[in-house]
Amino acid sequence: MGSSFYHNICSLLVVVLASTQLAIGEPTDPTDGFVELPFNTSFYHIQKPYDIPVDQRYSFIDGIHKLWVYSTDKPLAKNSPTNSRTEIIIQGYNYSSGIWQFEGYGFVPNGTSGVCIMQVFGASPHATTLMLRLFNGTLSYYRAPVLVSNIYDRWFRLNVIHDADASKVTVYIDGVQVIEAPGRGGKYHYFKCGVYSQPDASYYMESRWKGIKILKKM
């Protein structure tokens, strides 16, 4: 009798815990309660190595932004100390307050590594509030923690919410929250996505983006 009772209690606990984990991991729509803002070429431009034309590092075909860069490329400006990059810079929506959101569907081909694929720019004393970096297929918040263990060769939905007033940033992958992190100061912010080489970068780096939206909580 005692053994059977104990077994039943343990079974019930397993079911409750499994149900709780399922609820936590269920996809949601992070855009609920947000208003989508206009987004076109008036609101963004392309940063790329300063010594080559845009079309040698960026294309926009059938609704897909393709951005690529080589580790040996020049920085965005002749005297810039930064690494090589090709990024979509969404400076048409600079902000210093409020709750803002970036949504986009990203794709990173196998082999791209040592690269930042998305940023919330602006911080103090740092340069960024958020960096999503990719190393050998693993997507991380900066260097750690790991957010997704293998993100190569598939489209994923990325939502990044920056509450500038509360100084926090929340990241969702495919509708599932993967991290909530504190803000890092700074007065002005904007979103960026593409490829920005980091330490231990692969020779060739590429990311693709579609369905980019900028949203704000009114």
TIRO-2110 file (N, C-alpha, C; in Angstrom, 1 decimal):
// TIRO-2110
0.8, -1.2, 0.0, N, 1, A
0.0, 0.0, 0.0, CA, 1, A
0.9, 1.3, 0.0, C, 1, A
1.8, 1.3, 0.9, N, 2, A
2.7, 2.4, 1.0, CA, 2, A
3.5, 2.6, -0.3, C, 2, A
4.0, 1.6, -0.8, N, 3, A
4.8, 1.6, -2.1, CA, 3, A
4.0, 2.1, -3.2, C, 3, A
2.7, 1.6, -3.3, N, 4, A
1.8, 2.0, -4.4, CA, 4, A
1.5, 3.5, -4.3, C, 4, A
1.2, 4.0, -3.0, N, 5, A
0.9, 5.4, -2.8, CA, 5, A
2.1, 6.3, -3.2, C, 5, A
3.3, 5.9, -2.8, N, 6, A
4.5, 6.6, -3.2, CA, 6, A
4.6, 6.7, -4.7, C, 6, A
4.4, 5.6, -5.4, N, 7, A
4.5, 5.5, -6.8, CA, 7, A
3.5, 6.4, -7.5, C, 7, A
2.3, 6.5, -7.0, N, 8, A
1.3, 7.3, -7.5, CA, 8, A
1.6, 8.8, -7.4, C, 8, A
2.1, 9.2, -6.2, N, 9, A
2.5, 10.6, -5.9, CA, 9, A
3.7, 11.0, -6.9, C, 9, A
4.6, 10.1, -7.0, N, 10, A
5.8, 10.4, -7.9, CA, 10, A
5.3, 10.6, -9.4, C, 10, A
4.4, 9.7, -9.8, N, 11, A
3.8, 9.8, -11.1, CA, 11, A
3.1, 11.1, -11.3, C, 11, A
2.3, 11.6, -10.3, N, 12, A
1.6, 12.8, -10.4, CA, 12, A
2.6, 14.0, -10.5, C, 12, A
3.6, 13.9, -9.7, N, 13, A
4.6, 15.0, -9.8, CA, 13, A
5.3, 15.1, -11.1, C, 13, A
5.6, 14.0, -11.7, N, 14, A
6.2, 14.0, -13.1, CA, 14, A
5.3, 14.7, -14.1, C, 14, A
4.0, 14.3, -14.0, N, 15, A
3.0, 14.9, -14.9, CA, 15, A
2.9, 16.4, -14.7, C, 15, A
2.8, 16.9, -13.4, N, 16, A
2.7, 18.3, -13.1, CA, 16, A
4.0, 19.0, -13.6, C, 16, A
5.2, 18.5, -13.4, N, 17, A
6.4, 19.1, -13.8, CA, 17, A
6.4, 19.2, -15.3, C, 17, A
6.1, 18.1, -16.0, N, 18, A
6.1, 18.1, -17.5, CA, 18, A
5.1, 19.1, -18.0, C, 18, A
3.9, 19.3, -17.4, N, 19, A
3.0, 20.2, -17.9, CA, 19, A
3.5, 21.6, -17.7, C, 19, A
4.2, 21.9, -16.5, N, 20, A
4.7, 23.2, -16.3, CA, 20, A
5.8, 23.6, -17.3, C, 20, A
6.7, 22.6, -17.6, N, 21, A
7.7, 22.9, -18.6, CA, 21, A
7.2, 23.1, -19.9, C, 21, A
6.1, 22.4, -20.3, N, 22, A
5.4, 22.6, -21.6, CA, 22, A
4.8, 24.0, -21.7, C, 22, A
4.2, 24.4, -20.6, N, 23, A
3.6, 25.8, -20.6, CA, 23, A
4.7, 26.9, -20.7, C, 23, A
5.8, 26.7, -20.1, N, 24, A
6.9, 27.6, -20.2, CA, 24, A
7.5, 27.7, -21.6, C, 24, A
7.6, 26.5, -22.2, N, 25, A
8.2, 26.5, -23.5, CA, 25, A
7.3, 26.7, -24.7, C, 25, A
6.0, 26.9, -24.5, N, 26, A
5.0, 27.0, -25.6, CA, 26, A
5.3, 28.3, -26.3, C, 26, A
5.2, 28.3, -27.6, N, 27, A
5.4, 29.5, -28.4, CA, 27, A
4.3, 30.5, -28.1, C, 27, A
4.6, 31.8, -28.1, N, 28, A
3.6, 32.9, -28.0, CA, 28, A
3.9, 33.8, -29.1, C, 28, A
3.0, 34.9, -29.2, N, 29, A
3.2, 35.9, -30.2, CA, 29, A
3.8, 37.2, -29.5, C, 29, A
5.0, 37.4, -29.5, N, 30, A
5.6, 38.6, -28.8, CA, 30, A
5.1, 39.9, -29.3, C, 30, A
4.5, 39.9, -30.5, N, 31, A
4.0, 41.2, -31.0, CA, 31, A
2.7, 41.6, -30.5, C, 31, A
2.0, 40.8, -29.7, N, 32, A
0.7, 41.2, -29.1, CA, 32, A
0.9, 42.5, -28.3, C, 32, A
0.0, 43.4, -28.5, N, 33, A
0.0, 44.7, -27.8, CA, 33, A
0.9, 45.7, -28.4, C, 33, A
1.6, 45.4, -29.5, N, 34, A
2.5, 46.3, -30.2, CA, 34, A
1.8, 46.8, -31.5, C, 34, A
2.3, 48.0, -32.0, N, 35, A
1.8, 48.5, -33.2, CA, 35, A
2.9, 48.5, -34.2, C, 35, A
2.7, 47.9, -35.4, N, 36, A
3.7, 47.9, -36.5, CA, 36, A
3.8, 49.2, -37.1, C, 36, A
5.1, 49.6, -37.3, N, 37, A
5.4, 50.9, -37.9, CA, 37, A
5.8, 50.7, -39.4, C, 37, A
5.7, 51.8, -40.2, N, 38, A
6.1, 51.7, -41.6, CA, 38, A
7.6, 51.3, -41.7, C, 38, A
7.9, 50.4, -42.6, N, 39, A
9.3, 50.0, -42.8, CA, 39, A
9.6, 49.9, -44.3, C, 39, A
10.5, 50.7, -44.7, N, 40, A
10.9, 50.7, -46.1, CA, 40, A
12.3, 51.3, -46.2, C, 40, A
12.8, 51.5, -47.4, N, 41, A
14.2, 52.0, -47.5, CA, 41, A
14.4, 53.4, -47.0, C, 41, A
13.3, 54.1, -46.6, N, 42, A
13.5, 55.4, -46.0, CA, 42, A
14.0, 55.3, -44.6, C, 42, A
13.8, 54.1, -44.0, N, 43, A
14.2, 53.9, -42.6, CA, 43, A
15.4, 53.1, -42.3, C, 43, A
16.1, 52.6, -43.4, N, 44, A
17.3, 51.9, -43.2, CA, 44, A
18.3, 52.1, -44.3, C, 44, A
19.6, 51.8, -44.0, N, 45, A
20.6, 51.8, -45.1, CA, 45, A
21.5, 50.7, -44.8, C, 45, A
22.5, 50.4, -45.7, N, 46, A
23.4, 49.3, -45.6, CA, 46, A
24.8, 49.8, -45.2, C, 46, A
25.3, 49.3, -44.1, N, 47, A
26.7, 49.5, -43.8, CA, 47, A
27.5, 48.3, -44.4, C, 47, A
28.7, 48.7, -45.0, N, 48, A
29.5, 47.7, -45.7, CA, 48, A
30.9, 48.1, -45.8, C, 48, A
31.9, 47.3, -46.2, N, 49, A
33.2, 47.7, -46.3, CA, 49, A
33.3, 49.0, -47.2, C, 49, A
34.1, 50.0, -46.7, N, 50, A
34.1, 51.3, -47.3, CA, 50, A
34.6, 51.3, -48.7, C, 50, A
35.4, 50.4, -49.1, N, 51, A
36.1, 50.4, -50.4, CA, 51, A
35.4, 49.7, -51.5, C, 51, A
34.2, 49.1, -51.3, N, 52, A
33.5, 48.4, -52.3, CA, 52, A
32.1, 48.8, -52.4, C, 52, A
31.5, 48.6, -53.6, N, 53, A
30.0, 49.0, -53.8, CA, 53, A
29.1, 48.1, -52.9, C, 53, A
28.0, 48.6, -52.6, N, 54, A
27.0, 47.9, -51.8, CA, 54, A
26.6, 46.5, -52.5, C, 54, A
26.5, 46.5, -53.8, N, 55, A
26.0, 45.3, -54.5, CA, 55, A
27.0, 44.1, -54.5, C, 55, A
28.2, 44.4, -54.0, N, 56, A
29.2, 43.3, -53.8, CA, 56, A
29.1, 42.7, -52.5, C, 56, A
28.3, 43.2, -51.6, N, 57, A
28.1, 42.6, -50.3, CA, 57, A
26.7, 42.5, -49.8, C, 57, A
25.7, 42.9, -50.7, N, 58, A
24.3, 42.9, -50.3, CA, 58, A
23.4, 42.8, -51.5, C, 58, A
22.3, 42.0, -51.3, N, 59, A
21.3, 41.9, -52.4, CA, 59, A
20.0, 41.8, -51.7, C, 59, A
19.0, 42.2, -52.5, N, 60, A
17.6, 42.1, -52.0, CA, 60, A
16.8, 41.6, -53.2, C, 60, A
16.4, 40.3, -53.1, N, 61, A
15.8, 39.6, -54.2, CA, 61, A
14.6, 38.8, -53.6, C, 61, A
13.4, 38.9, -54.2, N, 62, A
12.2, 38.2, -53.8, CA, 62, A
12.0, 38.3, -52.3, C, 62, A
12.2, 39.5, -51.8, N, 63, A
11.9, 39.8, -50.4, CA, 63, A
12.9, 39.4, -49.4, C, 63, A
14.0, 38.9, -49.9, N, 64, A
15.1, 38.4, -49.0, CA, 64, A
16.3, 39.3, -49.0, C, 64, A
16.7, 39.8, -47.9, N, 65, A
18.0, 40.6, -47.8, CA, 65, A
19.1, 39.5, -47.6, C, 65, A
20.1, 39.6, -48.4, N, 66, A
21.2, 38.7, -48.2, CA, 66, A
22.4, 39.6, -48.0, C, 66, A
23.1, 39.3, -46.9, N, 67, A
24.3, 40.2, -46.5, CA, 67, A
25.5, 39.2, -46.3, C, 67, A
26.6, 39.6, -46.8, N, 68, A
27.8, 38.7, -46.6, CA, 68, A
29.1, 39.6, -46.5, C, 68, A
30.1, 39.1, -45.9, N, 69, A
31.3, 39.8, -45.7, CA, 69, A
32.4, 38.8, -45.5, C, 69, A
33.7, 39.2, -45.8, N, 70, A
34.8, 38.4, -45.5, CA, 70, A
35.6, 38.9, -44.4, C, 70, A
36.3, 38.1, -43.7, N, 71, A
37.1, 38.5, -42.5, CA, 71, A
38.2, 39.4, -42.9, C, 71, A
38.6, 39.4, -44.2, N, 72, A
39.7, 40.2, -44.6, CA, 72, A
39.2, 41.6, -45.2, C, 72, A
37.9, 41.8, -45.2, N, 73, A
37.3, 43.0, -45.7, CA, 73, A
37.7, 44.2, -44.8, C, 73, A
37.6, 45.4, -45.4, N, 74, A
37.9, 46.7, -44.7, CA, 74, A
36.7, 47.0, -43.8, C, 74, A
36.9, 47.9, -42.8, N, 75, A
35.7, 48.3, -41.9, CA, 75, A
34.8, 49.2, -42.7, C, 75, A
33.8, 49.7, -42.0, N, 76, A
32.8, 50.6, -42.6, CA, 76, A
33.3, 52.0, -43.0, C, 76, A
34.4, 52.4, -42.4, N, 77, A
35.0, 53.7, -42.7, CA, 77, A
36.5, 53.6, -42.7, C, 77, A
37.2, 54.4, -43.4, N, 78, A
38.6, 54.3, -43.6, CA, 78, A
39.4, 54.3, -42.3, C, 78, A
39.0, 55.1, -41.4, N, 79, A
39.7, 55.2, -40.1, CA, 79, A
39.0, 54.5, -38.9, C, 79, A
38.0, 53.7, -39.3, N, 80, A
37.3, 53.0, -38.2, CA, 80, A
38.2, 51.8, -37.7, C, 80, A
38.2, 51.7, -36.3, N, 81, A
38.9, 50.5, -35.7, CA, 81, A
38.1, 49.3, -35.6, C, 81, A
36.9, 49.3, -36.2, N, 82, A
36.0, 48.1, -36.0, CA, 82, A
36.3, 47.0, -37.1, C, 82, A
35.7, 45.9, -36.9, N, 83, A
35.9, 44.7, -37.8, CA, 83, A
35.0, 44.9, -39.0, C, 83, A
35.2, 44.0, -40.0, N, 84, A
34.4, 44.0, -41.2, CA, 84, A
33.0, 43.7, -40.9, C, 84, A
32.1, 44.3, -41.7, N, 85, A
30.7, 44.0, -41.5, CA, 85, A
29.9, 44.4, -42.8, C, 85, A
28.7, 43.8, -42.9, N, 86, A
27.6, 44.2, -43.8, CA, 86, A
26.3, 44.1, -43.0, C, 86, A
25.7, 45.2, -42.7, N, 87, A
24.6, 45.2, -41.8, CA, 87, A
23.5, 46.2, -42.3, C, 87, A
22.2, 45.8, -42.0, N, 88, A
21.1, 46.7, -42.2, CA, 88, A
21.0, 47.6, -41.0, C, 88, A
21.1, 48.9, -41.1, N, 89, A
21.1, 49.8, -40.0, CA, 89, A
19.8, 50.5, -40.0, C, 89, A
19.0, 50.3, -39.0, N, 90, A
17.6, 50.8, -38.9, CA, 90, A
17.6, 52.1, -38.1, C, 90, A
18.2, 53.2, -38.7, N, 91, A
18.4, 54.4, -38.0, CA, 91, A
17.2, 55.3, -38.2, C, 91, A
16.2, 54.9, -39.0, N, 92, A
15.0, 55.7, -39.1, CA, 92, A
14.1, 55.7, -37.9, C, 92, A
14.4, 54.8, -37.0, N, 93, A
13.7, 54.6, -35.7, CA, 93, A
14.7, 54.6, -34.6, C, 93, A
15.5, 55.7, -34.5, N, 94, A
16.3, 55.9, -33.3, CA, 94, A
15.4, 56.2, -32.1, C, 94, A
15.7, 55.7, -30.9, N, 95, A
14.8, 55.9, -29.8, CA, 95, A
15.7, 56.1, -28.5, C, 95, A
15.1, 56.7, -27.5, N, 96, A
15.7, 56.9, -26.2, CA, 96, A
14.8, 56.5, -25.1, C, 96, A
13.5, 56.2, -25.4, N, 97, A
12.6, 55.8, -24.4, CA, 97, A
11.5, 55.0, -25.1, C, 97, A
10.6, 54.4, -24.3, N, 98, A
9.6, 53.6, -24.8, CA, 98, A
9.9, 52.1, -24.9, C, 98, A
9.0, 51.3, -25.5, N, 99, A
9.2, 49.9, -25.6, CA, 99, A
9.1, 49.5, -27.1, C, 99, A
10.2, 49.1, -27.7, N, 100, A
10.4, 48.9, -29.1, CA, 100, A
10.7, 47.4, -29.4, C, 100, A
10.3, 47.0, -30.6, N, 101, A
10.5, 45.6, -31.0, CA, 101, A
11.0, 45.5, -32.4, C, 101, A
12.0, 44.6, -32.6, N, 102, A
12.4, 44.1, -33.9, CA, 102, A
11.9, 42.7, -34.1, C, 102, A
11.3, 42.5, -35.3, N, 103, A
11.0, 41.2, -35.7, CA, 103, A
11.6, 40.9, -37.1, C, 103, A
12.1, 39.7, -37.3, N, 104, A
12.6, 39.3, -38.6, CA, 104, A
12.8, 37.8, -38.6, C, 104, A
12.8, 37.3, -39.8, N, 105, A
13.1, 35.9, -40.0, CA, 105, A
14.5, 35.8, -40.6, C, 105, A
15.4, 35.1, -39.8, N, 106, A
16.8, 35.0, -40.2, CA, 106, A
17.2, 33.6, -40.6, C, 106, A
18.3, 33.6, -41.4, N, 107, A
18.8, 32.3, -41.9, CA, 107, A
20.3, 32.5, -42.0, C, 107, A
21.0, 31.5, -41.4, N, 108, A
22.5, 31.5, -41.4, CA, 108, A
23.0, 30.2, -42.0, C, 108, A
23.7, 30.3, -43.1, N, 109, A
24.2, 29.0, -43.7, CA, 109, A
25.4, 28.4, -42.9, C, 109, A
25.4, 27.1, -43.0, N, 110, A
26.5, 26.3, -42.3, CA, 110, A
27.9, 26.9, -42.7, C, 110, A
28.7, 27.0, -41.7, N, 111, A
30.1, 27.5, -42.0, CA, 111, A
30.3, 28.9, -41.5, C, 111, A
29.3, 29.7, -41.4, N, 112, A
29.4, 31.1, -40.9, CA, 112, A
29.6, 31.0, -39.4, C, 112, A
30.7, 31.7, -38.9, N, 113, A
31.0, 31.6, -37.5, CA, 113, A
31.8, 32.8, -37.0, C, 113, A
31.8, 33.0, -35.7, N, 114, A
32.5, 34.2, -35.2, CA, 114, A
31.9, 35.5, -35.7, C, 114, A
30.6, 35.6, -35.6, N, 115, A
29.9, 36.7, -36.2, CA, 115, A
28.7, 37.2, -35.3, C, 115, A
28.4, 38.5, -35.3, N, 116, A
27.2, 39.0, -34.7, CA, 116, A
26.2, 39.1, -35.8, C, 116, A
25.0, 38.6, -35.6, N, 117, A
24.0, 38.7, -36.6, CA, 117, A
22.9, 39.7, -36.3, C, 117, A
22.8, 40.2, -35.1, N, 118, A
21.8, 41.1, -34.7, CA, 118, A
22.2, 41.9, -33.5, C, 118, A
21.9, 43.2, -33.5, N, 119, A
22.4, 44.1, -32.4, CA, 119, A
21.2, 45.1, -32.0, C, 119, A
21.2, 45.4, -30.7, N, 120, A
20.6, 46.7, -30.3, CA, 120, A
21.7, 47.6, -30.0, C, 120, A
21.9, 48.6, -30.9, N, 121, A
23.0, 49.5, -30.7, CA, 121, A
22.7, 50.6, -29.7, C, 121, A
23.8, 51.0, -29.0, N, 122, A
23.6, 52.1, -28.1, CA, 122, A
23.7, 51.6, -26.6, C, 122, A
24.7, 52.1, -25.9, N, 123, A
24.8, 51.7, -24.5, CA, 123, A
25.9, 52.6, -23.9, C, 123, A
26.2, 52.5, -22.6, N, 124, A
27.2, 53.3, -22.0, CA, 124, A
27.7, 52.6, -20.7, C, 124, A
29.0, 52.3, -20.6, N, 125, A
30.1, 52.7, -21.5, CA, 125, A
30.3, 51.8, -22.7, C, 125, A
29.5, 50.7, -22.8, N, 126, A
29.6, 49.8, -24.0, CA, 126, A
29.0, 50.4, -25.2, C, 126, A
29.2, 49.7, -26.4, N, 127, A
28.6, 50.2, -27.6, CA, 127, A
27.2, 49.7, -27.9, C, 127, A
26.9, 48.5, -27.3, N, 128, A
25.6, 47.8, -27.6, CA, 128, A
24.9, 47.4, -26.3, C, 128, A
23.6, 47.4, -26.4, N, 129, A
22.7, 46.8, -25.4, CA, 129, A
22.5, 45.3, -25.6, C, 129, A
22.6, 44.9, -26.8, N, 130, A
22.4, 43.5, -27.1, CA, 130, A
23.3, 43.1, -28.3, C, 130, A
23.9, 41.9, -28.3, N, 131, A
24.5, 41.3, -29.4, CA, 131, A
24.1, 39.8, -29.4, C, 131, A
23.6, 39.4, -30.6, N, 132, A
23.4, 38.0, -30.8, CA, 132, A
24.5, 37.4, -31.7, C, 132, A
25.4, 36.6, -31.1, N, 133, A
26.5, 36.1, -31.8, CA, 133, A
26.4, 34.6, -32.1, C, 133, A
27.1, 34.3, -33.2, N, 134, A
27.0, 32.9, -33.6, CA, 134, A
28.4, 32.3, -33.7, C, 134, A
28.6, 31.2, -33.1, N, 135, A
29.9, 30.5, -33.1, CA, 135, A
29.6, 29.0, -33.4, C, 135, A
30.0, 28.5, -34.6, N, 136, A
29.9, 27.1, -35.0, CA, 136, A
28.4, 26.6, -34.8, C, 136, A
27.5, 27.5, -35.3, N, 137, A
26.1, 27.1, -35.3, CA, 137, A
25.3, 27.4, -34.0, C, 137, A
26.1, 27.8, -32.9, N, 138, A
25.4, 28.1, -31.6, CA, 138, A
25.2, 29.6, -31.5, C, 138, A
23.9, 29.9, -31.3, N, 139, A
23.5, 31.3, -31.1, CA, 139, A
23.6, 31.7, -29.6, C, 139, A
24.3, 32.8, -29.3, N, 140, A
24.5, 33.2, -27.9, CA, 140, A
24.2, 34.6, -27.7, C, 140, A
23.9, 35.0, -26.4, N, 141, A
23.9, 36.3, -26.0, CA, 141, A
25.3, 36.7, -25.7, C, 141, A
25.9, 37.6, -26.5, N, 142, A
27.3, 37.9, -26.5, CA, 142, A
28.0, 36.5, -26.6, C, 142, A
28.9, 36.2, -25.6, N, 143, A
29.6, 35.0, -25.6, CA, 143, A
28.8, 33.9, -24.8, C, 143, A
28.0, 34.3, -23.9, N, 144, A
27.2, 33.4, -23.1, CA, 144, A
26.1, 34.2, -22.4, C, 144, A
25.0, 33.5, -22.2, N, 145, A
24.7, 32.1, -22.3, CA, 145, A
24.3, 31.7, -23.8, C, 145, A
24.3, 30.4, -24.0, N, 146, A
23.8, 29.9, -25.3, CA, 146, A
22.3, 30.0, -25.3, C, 146, A
21.8, 30.5, -26.5, N, 147, A
20.3, 30.6, -26.6, CA, 147, A
19.7, 29.5, -27.5, C, 147, A
20.4, 29.1, -28.5, N, 148, A
20.0, 28.0, -29.4, CA, 148, A
21.3, 27.2, -29.8, C, 148, A
21.2, 25.9, -29.6, N, 149, A
22.5, 25.1, -29.8, CA, 149, A
22.8, 24.9, -31.3, C, 149, A
21.8, 24.9, -32.2, N, 150, A
22.1, 24.7, -33.6, CA, 150, A
21.1, 25.5, -34.4, C, 150, A
21.6, 26.5, -35.0, N, 151, A
20.6, 27.4, -35.8, CA, 151, A
20.9, 27.4, -37.3, C, 151, A
21.9, 26.6, -37.7, N, 152, A
22.3, 26.6, -39.1, CA, 152, A
21.2, 26.1, -40.0, C, 152, A
21.2, 26.7, -41.3, N, 153, A
20.4, 26.2, -42.4, CA, 153, A
18.9, 26.0, -42.2, C, 153, A
18.4, 27.0, -41.4, N, 154, A
16.9, 27.0, -41.3, CA, 154, A
16.4, 28.4, -41.0, C, 154, A
15.2, 28.7, -41.4, N, 155, A
14.7, 30.0, -41.1, CA, 155, A
14.1, 30.0, -39.7, C, 155, A
14.4, 31.0, -38.9, N, 156, A
14.0, 31.1, -37.6, CA, 156, A
13.4, 32.5, -37.4, C, 156, A
12.3, 32.6, -36.5, N, 157, A
11.7, 33.9, -36.3, CA, 157, A
12.4, 34.5, -35.0, C, 157, A
12.9, 35.7, -35.2, N, 158, A
13.6, 36.4, -34.1, CA, 158, A
12.7, 37.6, -33.7, C, 158, A
12.5, 37.7, -32.4, N, 159, A
11.8, 38.9, -31.9, CA, 159, A
12.7, 39.4, -30.7, C, 159, A
13.0, 40.7, -30.8, N, 160, A
13.8, 41.4, -29.7, CA, 160, A
13.0, 42.6, -29.2, C, 160, A
12.7, 42.5, -28.0, N, 161, A
11.9, 43.6, -27.3, CA, 161, A
12.9, 44.4, -26.4, C, 161, A
13.0, 45.7, -26.7, N, 162, A
13.9, 46.5, -25.8, CA, 162, A
13.0, 47.5, -25.1, C, 162, A
12.8, 47.3, -23.8, N, 163, A
12.1, 48.3, -22.9, CA, 163, A
13.1, 49.3, -22.4, C, 163, A
13.2, 50.4, -23.1, N, 164, A
14.3, 51.4, -22.7, CA, 164, A
13.9, 52.0, -21.4, C, 164, A
12.6, 52.1, -21.1, N, 165, A
12.3, 52.8, -19.8, CA, 165, A
12.6, 51.9, -18.6, C, 165, A
12.4, 50.6, -18.7, N, 166, A
12.7, 49.7, -17.6, CA, 166, A
14.1, 49.1, -17.7, C, 166, A
14.8, 49.5, -18.8, N, 167, A
16.2, 49.0, -19.0, CA, 167, A
16.3, 47.5, -19.0, C, 167, A
15.6, 46.9, -20.0, N, 168, A
15.7, 45.4, -20.1, CA, 168, A
15.4, 45.0, -21.6, C, 168, A
16.0, 43.9, -22.0, N, 169, A
15.8, 43.4, -23.4, CA, 169, A
15.4, 42.0, -23.3, C, 169, A
14.5, 41.6, -24.1, N, 170, A
13.9, 40.2, -24.1, CA, 170, A
14.0, 39.7, -25.5, C, 170, A
14.5, 38.4, -25.6, N, 171, A
14.7, 37.8, -26.9, CA, 171, A
13.8, 36.5, -27.0, C, 171, A
13.1, 36.4, -28.2, N, 172, A
12.3, 35.3, -28.5, CA, 172, A
12.8, 34.6, -29.8, C, 172, A
12.9, 33.3, -29.8, N, 173, A
13.3, 32.6, -31.0, CA, 173, A
12.1, 31.6, -31.3, C, 173, A
11.5, 31.8, -32.5, N, 174, A
10.3, 31.0, -32.9, CA, 174, A
9.2, 31.1, -31.8, C, 174, A
9.0, 32.3, -31.2, N, 175, A
8.0, 32.6, -30.3, CA, 175, A
8.2, 32.1, -28.9, C, 175, A
9.4, 31.6, -28.6, N, 176, A
9.7, 31.1, -27.3, CA, 176, A
10.8, 32.1, -26.7, C, 176, A
10.5, 32.6, -25.5, N, 177, A
11.5, 33.4, -24.8, CA, 177, A
12.7, 32.7, -24.4, C, 177, A
13.9, 33.2, -24.9, N, 178, A
15.1, 32.5, -24.6, CA, 178, A
16.0, 33.2, -23.6, C, 178, A
15.7, 34.5, -23.4, N, 179, A
16.5, 35.3, -22.4, CA, 179, A
15.8, 36.6, -22.2, C, 179, A
16.0, 37.1, -20.9, N, 180, A
15.7, 38.5, -20.6, CA, 180, A
16.9, 39.0, -19.9, C, 180, A
17.4, 40.1, -20.4, N, 181, A
18.7, 40.6, -19.9, CA, 181, A
18.6, 42.1, -19.5, C, 181, A
19.4, 42.5, -18.6, N, 182, A
19.3, 44.0, -18.2, CA, 182, A
19.8, 44.8, -19.3, C, 182, A
19.4, 46.1, -19.4, N, 183, A
19.9, 47.0, -20.3, CA, 183, A
21.3, 47.4, -19.9, C, 183, A
22.0, 48.2, -20.8, N, 184, A
23.4, 48.5, -20.6, CA, 184, A
23.6, 50.0, -20.7, C, 184, A
22.5, 50.8, -20.4, N, 185, A
22.7, 52.2, -20.4, CA, 185, A
22.6, 52.8, -21.8, C, 185, A
23.0, 54.0, -21.9, N, 186, A
23.0, 54.7, -23.2, CA, 186, A
21.7, 55.5, -23.4, C, 186, A
21.8, 56.6, -24.2, N, 187, A
20.7, 57.5, -24.5, CA, 187, A
20.0, 57.2, -25.8, C, 187, A
20.7, 56.7, -26.8, N, 188, A
20.1, 56.5, -28.1, CA, 188, A
20.3, 55.1, -28.6, C, 188, A
19.3, 54.5, -29.2, N, 189, A
19.4, 53.1, -29.6, CA, 189, A
18.7, 52.9, -31.0, C, 189, A
19.2, 51.9, -31.7, N, 190, A
18.5, 51.4, -32.9, CA, 190, A
18.9, 50.0, -33.2, C, 190, A
18.2, 49.4, -34.1, N, 191, A
18.4, 47.9, -34.4, CA, 191, A
19.3, 47.8, -35.6, C, 191, A
20.0, 46.6, -35.6, N, 192, A
20.9, 46.3, -36.7, CA, 192, A
20.8, 44.8, -36.9, C, 192, A
20.9, 44.3, -38.2, N, 193, A
21.0, 42.9, -38.4, CA, 193, A
21.9, 42.7, -39.7, C, 193, A
22.5, 41.5, -39.7, N, 194, A
23.4, 41.2, -40.9, CA, 194, A
24.5, 40.4, -40.4, C, 194, A
25.7, 40.8, -40.8, N, 195, A
26.9, 40.1, -40.3, CA, 195, A
28.0, 41.1, -39.9, C, 195, A
28.5, 40.9, -38.7, N, 196, A
29.6, 41.8, -38.2, CA, 196, A
30.6, 40.9, -37.5, C, 196, A
31.8, 40.8, -38.1, N, 197, A
32.7, 39.8, -37.7, CA, 197, A
33.2, 40.0, -36.3, C, 197, A
33.4, 39.0, -35.5, N, 198, A
33.9, 38.9, -34.2, CA, 198, A
35.2, 38.1, -34.1, C, 198, A
35.8, 38.0, -32.9, N, 199, A
37.0, 37.2, -32.8, CA, 199, A
36.7, 35.8, -33.3, C, 199, A
37.7, 35.2, -33.9, N, 200, A
37.7, 33.8, -34.4, CA, 200, A
36.6, 33.7, -35.5, C, 200, A
36.5, 34.7, -36.3, N, 201, A
35.5, 34.7, -37.4, CA, 201, A
36.0, 33.8, -38.5, C, 201, A
34.9, 33.2, -39.2, N, 202, A
35.2, 32.4, -40.4, CA, 202, A
35.6, 33.3, -41.5, C, 202, A
36.2, 32.8, -42.5, N, 203, A
36.7, 33.6, -43.6, CA, 203, A
35.5, 34.3, -44.3, C, 203, A
34.4, 33.5, -44.5, N, 204, A
33.2, 34.0, -45.2, CA, 204, A
32.0, 34.0, -44.2, C, 204, A
31.2, 35.0, -44.1, N, 205, A
30.1, 35.1, -43.2, CA, 205, A
28.9, 35.6, -44.0, C, 205, A
27.7, 35.0, -43.7, N, 206, A
26.5, 35.4, -44.4, CA, 206, A
25.3, 35.2, -43.5, C, 206, A
24.4, 36.1, -43.6, N, 207, A
23.0, 35.9, -43.0, CA, 207, A
22.0, 36.5, -44.0, C, 207, A
20.8, 35.9, -43.9, N, 208, A
19.7, 36.4, -44.8, CA, 208, A
18.5, 36.7, -43.9, C, 208, A
17.7, 37.7, -44.3, N, 209, A
16.6, 38.2, -43.5, CA, 209, A
15.4, 38.5, -44.4, C, 209, A
14.3, 38.2, -43.9, N, 210, A
13.0, 38.6, -44.5, CA, 210, A
12.0, 38.9, -43.5, C, 210, A
10.9, 39.6, -43.9, N, 211, A
9.8, 39.9, -43.0, CA, 211, A
10.2, 40.8, -41.9, C, 211, A
11.1, 41.7, -42.1, N, 212, A
11.6, 42.6, -41.0, CA, 212, A
10.5, 43.6, -40.7, C, 212, A
10.2, 43.7, -39.4, N, 213, A
9.2, 44.7, -38.9, CA, 213, A
9.8, 45.4, -37.7, C, 213, A
9.4, 46.7, -37.6, N, 214, A
9.7, 47.5, -36.4, CA, 214, A
8.3, 47.8, -35.7, C, 214, A
8.2, 47.5, -34.5, N, 215, A
7.0, 47.7, -33.7, CA, 215, A
7.2, 48.5, -32.5, C, 215, A
6.2, 49.1, -32.0, N, 216, A
6.3, 49.9, -30.7, CA, 216, A
5.0, 49.7, -29.9, C, 216, A
5.2, 49.7, -28.6, N, 217, A
4.1, 49.6, -27.7, CA, 217, A
3.6, 51.1, -27.4, C, 217, A
2.4, 51.3, -27.8, N, 218, A
1.9, 52.7, -27.7, CA, 218, A
1.2, 52.9, -26.3, C, 218, A
END
